[in-house]
């Protein structure tokens, strides 16, 4: 990720979108993780640690983060038991009950090797929780600034998973805001072309105020629907829960 884009991402780490994603993460771990407690969890691509406190409610949590800015923030938080600075795949002699990768896999050129590594570092019966950006046709300068290699559909993400994963759930997220988000992305992309170098390297997101509160309320309502079993058929992101086979 470009440094300026990462700094902007860090500033937005507590915004309505990240809070909504953390709420979805909490629900998915609660519903699908092994019944025993406490459990051991790993977040791959932990950013500035914005999800670690959510995961720590379930047990001991470790983190992987390659950015020095993210590593500093995670170290300051004191939530992670162990912080790894290598990108996956890397040598690791440890297995987990839950591995999470929220908007991470799209940053990895060989996504299938990364997903195989994740599978192999789960304990039998453990789960992998992922979100990735949706729809290749939405790929834009925003993705380039974030150093994305691709965007996915629910079907293409399932196809990238190792065949011995059992998919518990795979659907879309951020459906209710999808039309407005697509429109705002088109306007932002057009503005960048008209005034190159004058706008931010990634599309900005409202961090506070009435707009942020309204967006957060809509996204929170969607998470509540997903928790009741609703599976959106389109949206800005794909979410997936996949389980390693029990022993």
C-alpha positions in Angstrom: 0.0 0.0 0.0 1.3 3.5 -0.9 2.5 5.4 2.2 0.1 8.3 1.8 -2.8 5.8 1.2 -1.8 3.9 4.3 -1.7 7.0 6.4 -5.2 7.9 5.2 -6.3 4.3 5.9 -4.9 4.7 9.5 -6.8 7.9 10.0 -10.0 6.1 8.9 -9.4 3.0 11.0 -12.2 3.9 13.4 -14.7 5.1 10.9 -18.2 3.7 10.2 -17.0 1.2 7.6 -14.4 -0.4 9.8 -16.8 -0.5 12.8 -19.4 -2.2 10.6 -16.8 -4.7 9.4 -15.7 -5.4 13.0 -19.3 -5.9 13.9 -19.6 -8.5 11.1 -16.4 -10.1 12.2 -17.6 -10.5 15.8 -20.9 -12.1 14.6 -19.1 -14.5 12.3 -16.6 -15.7 14.9 -19.3 -16.1 17.5 -21.5 -18.1 15.2 -19.0 -20.3 13.4 -15.9 -20.7 15.6 -15.2 -23.9 17.6 -17.4 -24.1 20.7 -14.6 -24.4 23.2 -13.4 -21.2 24.9 -11.0 -19.6 25.1 -9.6 -20.1 21.6 -6.5 -18.9 19.8 -6.9 -16.4 16.9 -4.7 -14.9 14.3 -5.4 -11.8 12.2 -3.4 -11.7 8.9 -2.9 -8.1 7.7 -4.0 -6.5 11.0 -3.5 -3.0 9.8 -3.3 -0.6 12.8 -4.9 -3.2 15.1 -8.5 -2.0 14.7 -10.0 -5.5 15.0 -7.8 -7.0 17.6 -9.8 -5.9 20.6 -12.9 -7.6 19.0 -11.0 -10.8 18.5 -9.5 -10.7 22.0 -13.0 -11.1 23.4 -12.8 -14.7 22.3 -9.3 -15.7 23.4 -5.6 -15.0 22.8 -5.0 -13.1 19.6 -1.8 -12.9 17.4 -1.3 -10.5 14.5 0.5 -10.4 11.2 1.4 -6.9 9.8 4.1 -6.0 7.3 3.8 -2.2 7.5 6.0 -0.5 10.1 3.2 2.1 10.7 0.8 -0.7 11.5 3.4 -2.6 13.6 3.9 0.5 15.8 0.2 1.0 16.3 -0.3 -2.7 17.2 2.6 -2.7 19.6 1.2 0.4 21.3 -2.2 -1.2 21.8 -0.7 -4.1 23.7 -3.6 -6.4 22.6 -1.7 -8.9 20.4 0.1 -11.7 22.2 2.6 -12.1 19.3 3.2 -9.8 16.3 4.6 -11.3 13.1 6.2 -8.9 10.5 6.5 -11.4 7.6 4.0 -11.6 4.8 2.2 -14.9 4.2 3.2 -17.5 3.4 6.0 -17.8 5.9 7.4 -20.4 8.2 5.2 -20.7 11.3 5.1 -23.6 13.7 1.7 -22.8 15.3 -1.9 -23.6 14.6 -5.1 -21.5 15.3 -8.8 -22.0 15.9 -9.6 -18.9 13.9 -7.6 -17.0 11.2 -9.0 -13.7 9.9 -8.0 -11.7 6.9 -10.2 -8.7 6.4 -9.6 -6.9 3.0 -6.1 -8.6 2.8 -6.1 -11.4 0.3 -6.5 -8.9 -2.6 -3.1 -7.5 -1.7 -1.4 -10.8 -2.2 -0.3 -11.6 -5.7 -0.4 -15.4 -5.2 -3.7 -15.6 -3.4 -4.1 -19.3 -3.7 -0.7 -19.9 -2.0 -1.8 -17.6 0.8 -5.2 -19.3 1.2 -3.4 -22.7 1.3 -1.1 -21.4 4.1 -4.1 -20.2 6.0 -5.8 -23.6 5.7 -2.7 -25.4 6.8 -2.3 -23.2 9.9 -5.8 -23.9 11.2 -6.5 -26.6 13.7 -8.9 -29.3 12.6 -12.4 -27.8 12.8 -11.0 -24.2 12.8 -12.4 -21.5 10.7 -11.1 -18.9 8.3 -13.0 -15.5 8.1 -12.4 -13.2 5.2 -13.6 -10.1 3.5 -12.5 -9.0 0.1 -13.6 -6.1 -2.2 -16.2 -7.1 -4.7 -16.5 -7.0 -8.5 -13.5 -6.8 -10.9 -15.4 -4.1 -12.9 -15.1 -1.7 -9.9 -11.3 -1.9 -10.0 -10.1 1.7 -10.1 -7.3 4.1 -9.0 -8.6 3.5 -5.4 -7.5 -0.1 -5.7 -4.2 0.8 -7.3 -3.4 3.2 -4.4 -4.2 0.4 -2.0 -2.0 -1.9 -4.1 -4.8 -4.4 -4.8 -4.1 -7.1 -7.3 -7.7 -7.9 -7.9 -11.3 -7.7 -6.8 -13.6 -10.8 -6.4 -17.1 -12.1 -6.8 -18.4 -14.6 -4.3 -17.9 -17.3 -6.8 -14.3 -16.4 -7.7 -13.3 -16.2 -4.1 -14.8 -19.6 -3.4 -12.9 -21.0 -6.4 -9.6 -19.6 -5.0 -10.0 -21.5 -1.7 -8.3 -24.9 -1.3 -10.8 -27.6 -2.2 -10.5 -29.2 1.3 -12.1 -26.1 2.9 -15.8 -26.5 3.7 -17.5 -23.2 3.0 -20.0 -22.3 5.8 -21.1 -19.0 4.4 -20.1 -16.9 1.4 -22.1 -13.8 0.3 -21.9 -10.1 -0.1 -21.7 -7.3 2.4 -22.5 -3.6 2.2 -25.5 -4.1 0.0 -27.8 -1.3 1.2 -25.1 1.3 0.4 -24.0 -0.3 -2.8 -25.8 2.1 -5.3 -24.6 5.2 -3.6 -21.1 3.8 -3.2 -20.8 3.0 -6.9 -22.0 6.4 -7.8 -19.6 8.2 -5.5 -16.7 6.0 -6.8 -17.6 7.1 -10.4 -17.7 10.8 -9.4 -14.4 10.5 -7.5 -12.7 8.7 -10.4 -13.9 11.3 -12.9 -12.6 14.1 -10.6 -9.2 12.5 -10.5 -9.0 12.4 -14.3 -10.1 16.1 -14.6 -7.7 17.3 -11.8 -4.8 14.8 -11.7 -2.7 15.0 -8.5 -5.3 17.2 -6.8 -7.3 14.5 -5.0 -6.4 11.9 -2.4 -4.7 8.6 -3.6 -7.6 6.6 -2.3 -11.3 7.5 -2.1 -11.9 9.3 1.2 -14.6 8.2 3.6 -16.5 10.4 6.1 -15.0 9.9 9.5 -17.5 11.8 11.7 -20.6 13.9 11.6 -24.2 13.2 10.5 -23.2 11.5 7.3 -20.9 9.0 9.1 -23.5 8.3 11.7 -26.2 7.6 9.1 -23.9 5.3 7.1 -22.9 3.5 10.3 -26.5 2.9 11.2 -27.3 1.5 7.8 -24.4 -0.8 7.8 -25.1 -1.9 11.4 -28.7 -2.8 10.3 -27.3 -4.9 7.5 -25.0 -6.8 9.9 -28.1 -7.5 12.1 -29.9 -9.0 9.1 -26.9 -11.2 8.2 -26.8 -12.4 11.8 -30.4 -13.5 11.3 -29.5 -15.5 8.3 -29.8 -13.0 5.4 -27.3 -13.5 2.7 -27.0 -10.4 0.4 -26.8 -11.2 -3.3 -24.7 -8.2 -4.1 -22.6 -5.6 -2.3 -19.3 -3.7 -2.1 -17.5 -6.6 -0.4 -17.6 -10.4 -0.2 -17.5 -12.1 3.1 -16.6 -15.8 3.6 -16.4 -18.3 6.4 -14.6 -21.6 5.5 -13.8 -24.5 7.9 -10.9 -26.9 7.9 -12.2 -30.5 8.2 -12.4 -31.9 11.7 -9.7 -34.5 12.6 
